[in-house]
Amino acid sequence: MGSVELDSKPTGRRWRLHQSAMVVLWVVVSLTIWAGLHWHIRRLSMRKAEEGLVSMCDERARMLQDRFAVSVNHVHALAILVSTFHYQKEPPALDQETFADYTARTAFERPLLSGVAYAQRVVHAQRELFETQQGWVIQTMKRDPSPVQDEYAPVIYSQETVSYIEALDMMSGEEDRENIIRARATGKAVLTSPFRLLGSNHLGVVLTFPVYRVDLSPDVAEEERVEATAGYLGGAFDVESLVENLLSQLAGNPEIIVKVYDVTNASEPLIMYGPDLPDGFPSPSHISMLDFGDPFRRHNMVCRYSKKPSVPLSAITTPSGVFVICMLVGYIVYAAWNRYDIVKEDCRKMGVLKKQAEAADVAKSQFLATVSHEIRTPMNGVLGMLDMLLDTRLNETQQEYAQTAQVCGKALISLINEVLDRAKIEAGKLELETVPFDLRSILDDVISLFSAKSPEKCIELAVYVSDDVPEVLLGDPGRFRQIITNLVGNSIKFTEQGHIFVQVHMTDHSKLIAEQKPDPNINGYNDDSISTPSSVSANADFDTLSGYEAADTRNTWENFKQFLLLSSHSTENGLAHNSNSEPVTLVVSVEDTGIGIPLHAQSRVFTPFMQADSSTSRNYGGTGIGLSISKCLVELMGGQIWFVSRPQIGSTFTFNAMLQRCERNGAEEIKKDAFDILPSCFRGFHAILVDKRPVRAVVTKYHLQRLGISVEIVGTVDLGISAWTAEKRKMLSGSKRRCIFLVESDSFGGKNGSFSLDQILERSCNGSTLDLSKLFILATSEPEKKKFPGLSENAFITKPLKASTVASRLQLRLGVDLQHSNKNGNNSEGPSLHGLLVGKKILVVDDNRVNLRVAAGTLKKYGAEVKCVESGKDALALLQVPHKFDACFMDVQMPEMDGFEATRQIRLIEKKANEKVKRTGDSETKDDEMAGMDWHLPVLAMTADVIQATYEECIKCGMDGYVSKPFEEKQLYQAVAKLLAPADS
Amino acid sequence: MASTQIKAQLNDLLNSMFAMDFLDEQFKQLQMLEDGSCPGFISEVITIFCDDAERILSLITELLSKPVVDFEKVDAYVHQLKGSSSSVGAKRVALVCIKFRNVCQENDKEGCMATLYEIRREFDELNKKFRTMLQLEQQIQALDSKR
């Protein structure tokens, strides 16, 4: 774990740095967005305000202008009025009274003008005349009599509101004088610059309009205009009240400040209207030009907001909202990223841990394998030594101790082998062989392995292989045997009475049966009436092998019969599947009537080192690894293993395995090699079997049939005897069938009134019914034999049944000559070394005299005629063709010429001889025996190191095999048997 | 009476030799051979073995005493000795021979000398026991033939 964290540290720190940088960046970006948005919205609102201002300002300016224009027009009209009625009427139709009256009544037309007055142009020459006409003296603005001037402009008519200016010379005021001169020169209305008006003290301008005596065309020269000037009409504009009045009529007045300037002199604008306040704050302002009709003067209007424009609320809320959203999004991304990172890191850690765990698992398996192997080696030494110790002279106690040690050692070795197997399977190193083997003989082996145990416990052990299972199968016999041995061993361990029954069927049939009869009470679940042990021991007769109830009710006689029917049926049509190497699936079941598996333990039966409970191992021993190995092996064979178990009644383990049907030729080969070929001497025998249990009878029949004996099954001894007499009659009438009579030991003295043994014995004494020598009793255990004191030991066939033991029993009793009936080729019980070597002439080559002597002694013991030489050269000298040796044993390491070289030389000589024979052979086919033979002397290497490389070298230089030095009987036999034909051939 | 006593003595001797690993399974095989056709087989083999071993040991001693040792030759001799001793079932001698060969293959003269001494000691012991054994057997034969 430590290493895992260490690995992630630097990247983690960098990541964290990276992370905080990202956070800061994101916040900055969000703030920027906020600011940008805020600014944007403010700008928008500002522009809107500006636009509003512009429109308001323009509106005001226009209105002002319009009002002004209206007033000016009216003054113009007045001017025309004066001109019309004062000058073009003779006498003038106008006087002061009329003028005042008229102007007062038309004052509503000129709301902007405080008053109007008319001043007549008077040149100095006419002054006196004028003064006298009017009756007053022309006065200046300061109300002094006017000094002498070139001309005068005394007011003659005035509106009542301004009557105080009557008789004042307008030319005396600076502003007015300028105005008058400009007005009469242009013929248009002119304005003064703003000034404080007399009377109201408001800022105002004076409007002056010229009145001509005649109507002038617009393009008249200036002098003419001056000449034609009759007088001037003037009025004072009260601009201040004018604008105020105007603004008060408009909505939104208080929001903006309006200022009106006279900007005739651009650098020095004169204020005409407006509060004289400094601009306290920056505010958008707008300037609108005003045209009051006087081309000489320019005016404009400046508008601005009276209050600082407030920042709109949305300029704060919207960006804030966006900011919050940004932050949230950022947080989500951050959290997701963090989460992703954590998960990724976790994933990585998991990966590392997983790898570690896997490595540990592999290491464990390897460790187990290695340790087991390492233990096995010295254990073999220990066991070997114990063997030797037991062979020495020991007193009884010592013998017992040593034997115990040996038994324990063997148990340990087998346990280690199992552990090794399991470890190998787990590491995937176990590979199955595919070799031809005979299933039936393997089952026989397994049975014989346990035959010592089963009678001890009064258990009936039986094997049945369905007829349609091929004789020779391709597969891994060792592993197959291991599975069955495990299962049977297990069953034996937990079974005290009853039977253990191994069956092998082809898969199709068992499936059929299984489908036909689904068992609702499988494994004892929902089983209300689980039989108590007492009811079992009461021997309620079930239709099983031993009469005890079995867990899997599918194995009772009813079903078994169906199997038999099906299998016999398929063997009848069996020639159909003759094709080679066809895959077959076998179903093997091992049924016992033991203590069963407790329900709570059934789920972990196949878990290694798990037994039903801890007390089990105390009572029954074992490690609990066997079943798990079996499971693994079955799975390797492409099958499955399962079981049906009912506590106190028993268990049935069943597995299927994929094997291959073997081709015929292969079958022939394996038959030769197989050690225990069944004798064929019982072919044509007929057996009458008395057995009340059909299942058991079928098993017995199966074994007998393997020996070639035809079987007739009868239920009771009575029926058996009648069948026997029938057979006898047939024999009398010429049938050559030899008959035997087999009786199950429990068939006698039954309640059915059948014969007791004594009765039979009596009868056989009469010679009429039974030939006692043909009677066999099938006994399950030794004690049963004592029930039949009258019979010799040979009459018993002890269970478990095995074809070969049955054969040997029959042979003993009937005295059939095995060898004799074996003439047709099948070597039965292995011919001995003696048989092979007797009478043979053998050359032994070894430079070591001791070895030579020992080898010679050994071979001599087996009846061979031995010649010894001490070097390769001597051997060559002896082996010049023709010679009479049957074989040569050659030491490999010799001085001068070693075994390999010597053999090469021998082969060379033989080759020459053979070629010579061929060349001359046809012409000289005399009765010279040697000539017809192909020379090939079997040469066997003798060597101390039996390694593959040496073997290959032996073969390479022409040797036929090798034996280890010093000789081992079995190996010597194997090597010699391949090369030498039996002595008598 | 005497015969059975001597037989018991012989048996004890053999048992002790087996127990002390002087002899192994192979010797039993030889005994089984003698039971059969060829009488005097064991004594013959033992005699050959002892003479042979004596010869080889003296040869090796000679080779090793030379200033320049031909280890290959020594090795060949030791191999021969090993072969014959394992044939006879002289376990301890054979074991020391294996050791000798290992040392010899390393061209370790000192080691060779030491091991040679070891072999010599083992062989002498065995030789002594063999001689006693043969004497006993002769006595038995003599007694048997008298009867």
Chai-1 contact restraints between the chains, C-beta under 6 A:
chainA,res_idxA,chainB,res_idxB,connection_type,confidence,min_distance_angstrom,max_distance_angstrom,comment,restraint_id
A,N848,B,Q80,contact,1.0,0.0,6.0,A-B,restraint_1
A,N848,B,G83,contact,1.0,0.0,6.0,A-B,restraint_2
A,N848,B,S84,contact,1.0,0.0,6.0,A-B,restraint_3
A,R849,B,I48,contact,1.0,0.0,6.0,A-B,restraint_4
A,R849,B,D52,contact,1.0,0.0,6.0,A-B,restraint_5
A,V850,B,I48,contact,1.0,0.0,6.0,A-B,restraint_6
A,V850,B,F49,contact,1.0,0.0,6.0,A-B,restraint_7
A,V850,B,D52,contact,1.0,0.0,6.0,A-B,restraint_8
A,V850,B,S84,contact,1.0,0.0,6.0,A-B,restraint_9
A,V850,B,S87,contact,1.0,0.0,6.0,A-B,restraint_10
A,V850,B,V88,contact,1.0,0.0,6.0,A-B,restraint_11
A,N851,B,G83,contact,1.0,0.0,6.0,A-B,restraint_12
A,N851,B,S84,contact,1.0,0.0,6.0,A-B,restraint_13
A,N851,B,S87,contact,1.0,0.0,6.0,A-B,restraint_14
A,R853,B,V45,contact,1.0,0.0,6.0,A-B,restraint_15
A,R853,B,I48,contact,1.0,0.0,6.0,A-B,restraint_16
A,V854,B,S87,contact,1.0,0.0,6.0,A-B,restraint_17
A,G857,B,L33,contact,1.0,0.0,6.0,A-B,restraint_18
A,G857,B,F41,contact,1.0,0.0,6.0,A-B,restraint_19
A,K861,B,L33,contact,1.0,0.0,6.0,A-B,restraint_20
A,K861,B,G36,contact,1.0,0.0,6.0,A-B,restraint_21
A,P966,B,Q26,contact,1.0,0.0,6.0,A-B,restraint_22
A,P966,B,S87,contact,1.0,0.0,6.0,A-B,restraint_23
